Amino acid sequence: MRVCILHLWLISLLRSSFSEECSQELRLNVDFPGSDVLQIYSPDVLHCQGACSQHHSCQFFTFVRPDWTRDDRHFYCYLKHTESGAPSQETELDGVTSGYSLKNCKEKTDTCLTSVYQDVDFYGADYRTLFTADYKECQRACTSDPGCQFFSWLNDDFARPQYKFKCHLKFSWSVPKPPALKILSGVVSGFSQKLFQITTKQCESEIFTNTDFPGHDFEQIPAVSAEHCQFLCSVHPRCTYFSYTTSRYIIGDQKQKMLCFLKHSEDEKPMQRKEEVHSGMPSRFCEPSRDWVSVRYENTDFPGFDIRYVKLDDPDSCETLCTADPHCQFYTYLDTSFPVPSSRGQCYMKQVITMPVPRKVASLKGVVSGFTLRGCSDPKPDEPTKGMTPESPV
């Protein structure tokens, strides 16, 4: 019996030590089959690895390169997780590259995406177009526009001549936001106090209480307050105004509460009175208020996306721990009134991907795509690389 217990302890120790290792190795033509938690699109293996490193549970990944020939799953990035932290199996497979999350690496992960991709399109997410002489000017336009996260530019090889030299600026969410909210007794949720660095004076923007701006919705997002909704509207380049439904909004469907409705219309802004709906406009030319970050939201759960949980005495300690953890963006704490006594005191720290992730990546002749260089220490664009170039192992 003692031998069995010791054996189990050694297995547990080995699993724990593997999950805490830093491995930067990329495995060319090696697949980690199964154990998928999410599939996204990535233009190359380093982008896939970066997404894995930011995903709350991803420990390793497999990237399907553009030279894959078995089917049309090019640019697929499979994020993976096991209880042991290690792949359950490894197989040789041409056209894929596998690797590991860099969460546990002491060196700071470089989030600057300088690569530019020839004959690769980032589909969708357009919010603005213009004509530029070359892809470098398009990338400069993206870098100078705070709403732009990536771009696609149509060069002289593009099939339809009337669209040549067109630059498509594209948006993805780069600010941490809980993907879901749930009204739940006995919990307290909040944000890391290092979440947003305020560089200029914040705006004092009016929010119209018990007022709805009906119609013209283009996206619905969970938000903890009307001020949070206004911040999200200010971040999105298409948002011209918003409406927010509070937790007391009277409607049969709970999913319609605590929702931020982002809206776009440059021609009109209808208004009507509606209880527990608050509306407003974005702050475009000064810092939107971030007071909502310092508020704790009682009886509000941020479900899922847990990095880990620990037992703590109070929500103050939970927020302090989240703020000190470089990966934690927001948290949920189960207080002394939580209905399940054994779960009381649990602090769940949470994380979402904030690096730019295109909705879809595909090969397309005559298109050059890349990312904003905003925040890069040396913001110079790379020369375009062909989408068919396989990565070499590190």
Order of alpha helices (4+ residues) and beta strands (2+ residues): alpha-beta-beta-alpha-beta-beta-beta-beta-beta-alpha-beta-beta-beta-beta-beta-beta-alpha-beta-beta-beta-beta-beta-beta-alpha-beta-beta-beta-beta
